[in-house]
């Protein structure tokens, strides 16, 4: 299978971010909601794009 895959230096596209929180954690929903709000705020204020540019992503 590895022979059928070509690796590129830079990503061809951007995928969404994910966070894994155990469903057993008593605050799992709140943790995920805070993560999603923080990422949305970073995208809105431009800091997300600046980080991607800073690290060449």
C-alpha beads as a LAMMPS data file, in Angstrom:
LAMMPS data file: protein, C-alpha beads

57 atoms
56 bonds

1 atom types
1 bond types

-500.0 500.0 xlo xhi
-500.0 500.0 ylo yhi
-500.0 500.0 zlo zhi

Masses

1 110.0

Atoms # bond

1 1 1 0.000 0.000 0.000
2 1 1 2.826 2.463 0.819
3 1 1 4.063 2.200 -2.747
4 1 1 0.716 3.548 -3.966
5 1 1 0.914 6.708 -1.852
6 1 1 2.839 9.842 -2.776
7 1 1 3.854 12.111 0.077
8 1 1 3.987 15.833 -0.574
9 1 1 5.999 18.420 1.296
10 1 1 3.082 20.750 2.037
11 1 1 -0.519 19.740 2.563
12 1 1 -2.813 20.047 -0.418
13 1 1 -5.642 21.198 1.811
14 1 1 -6.633 21.910 5.355
15 1 1 -8.782 19.605 7.421
16 1 1 -10.753 20.622 10.435
17 1 1 -9.325 20.271 13.900
18 1 1 -10.513 17.580 16.242
19 1 1 -10.337 17.012 19.945
20 1 1 -10.856 13.705 21.682
21 1 1 -12.436 13.722 25.111
22 1 1 -13.569 10.610 26.883
23 1 1 -17.331 10.341 27.126
24 1 1 -16.649 9.126 30.645
25 1 1 -15.268 12.544 31.607
26 1 1 -18.025 14.372 33.496
27 1 1 -17.465 17.616 31.533
28 1 1 -16.798 16.179 28.064
29 1 1 -19.462 18.293 26.343
30 1 1 -18.267 21.515 27.946
31 1 1 -14.656 20.781 26.987
32 1 1 -15.583 20.200 23.341
33 1 1 -17.795 23.305 23.252
34 1 1 -15.012 25.484 24.706
35 1 1 -12.556 24.066 22.159
36 1 1 -14.929 24.812 19.271
37 1 1 -15.577 28.357 20.521
38 1 1 -11.866 29.027 20.944
39 1 1 -11.044 27.843 17.409
40 1 1 -13.920 29.918 15.980
41 1 1 -12.654 33.000 17.858
42 1 1 -9.109 32.426 16.580
43 1 1 -10.383 32.166 13.016
44 1 1 -12.466 35.334 13.474
45 1 1 -9.594 37.426 14.871
46 1 1 -7.009 36.122 12.389
47 1 1 -4.741 34.441 14.936
48 1 1 -5.489 30.997 13.482
49 1 1 -4.320 32.099 10.027
50 1 1 -1.228 33.742 11.527
51 1 1 -0.259 30.499 13.262
52 1 1 -0.695 28.521 10.057
53 1 1 1.478 31.020 8.175
54 1 1 4.077 31.143 10.959
55 1 1 4.549 27.372 10.813
56 1 1 4.290 27.102 7.037
57 1 1 0.974 25.278 7.005

Bonds

1 1 1 2
2 1 2 3
3 1 3 4
4 1 4 5
5 1 5 6
6 1 6 7
7 1 7 8
8 1 8 9
9 1 9 10
10 1 10 11
11 1 11 12
12 1 12 13
13 1 13 14
14 1 14 15
15 1 15 16
16 1 16 17
17 1 17 18
18 1 18 19
19 1 19 20
20 1 20 21
21 1 21 22
22 1 22 23
23 1 23 24
24 1 24 25
25 1 25 26
26 1 26 27
27 1 27 28
28 1 28 29
29 1 29 30
30 1 30 31
31 1 31 32
32 1 32 33
33 1 33 34
34 1 34 35
35 1 35 36
36 1 36 37
37 1 37 38
38 1 38 39
39 1 39 40
40 1 40 41
41 1 41 42
42 1 42 43
43 1 43 44
44 1 44 45
45 1 45 46
46 1 46 47
47 1 47 48
48 1 48 49
49 1 49 50
50 1 50 51
51 1 51 52
52 1 52 53
53 1 53 54
54 1 54 55
55 1 55 56
56 1 56 57
